[in-house]
Amino acid sequence: MDLGQYLNNAFPGLTLVPSLYHQWDIGIHFELGGEMYQFRDDGSLNLEKFDCVYSQALSIFNELFSDLDEIFLVTNVYRHKSDEIKQKRIKVYDRNIKNKDLKLHLKQETLPYVFDHEGADDFYTSRFSLKCCKQDFNYPLLIKAACNEDFPLKPKFSTASDYPDVFFINITKNVIFFIYDDRGCEIIATNKETIYPLYEKYGDWFDEYSREEIVKRFK
């Protein structure tokens, strides 16, 4: 089963794009880093904030993904049609897949632009997907890079202007995990019981604007 077939079967009607939480009834929206600010009073980056963000995101990932789970590692790259000839290499798979032979199975497809706004016809989505297991890729670095999108920190996927979205999809448990940046992440699932342990364990991390709705979803 390829990625498209899987999504159609497990998450019918879902568009694999940021704001997963608002598209699906079973899900949690977490805030990362709490009330800590990204900058110190002197204007320097608050690295303690980012260490907290990394730790929280990694904890959530490890709760959701076990060594035995089958995973789709999916990357959306949003490109302008004028850039089709000079496509840049993305640093998601080249540097972070431990099994180099596995990269031969990396699939790429060109899709319509996934965002609805004026001028959308001038863009398209280049989607990469790789079926793998947790031990096949360097997930701590991928998680850090997803959190570092807006800041001059390493690791990074690319420049800010064409930063990709990376989705971790647990095929075994039917769960999708997406970190949109250092501010937070989204989890959706086909079964409430699958992510209920996260609801119980990390309630203090709920996005405050979504807290009331999250609680209603799990009643």
Helices and strands as residue ranges (DSSP letters): H 3-10, E 27-31, H 47-64, E 70-80, G 81-83, G 100-105, E 107-112, G 120-122, E 123-133, G 134-136, H 139-147, G 160-162, E 165-170, E 175-181, E 184-189, H 192-201, G 203-205, H 211-217
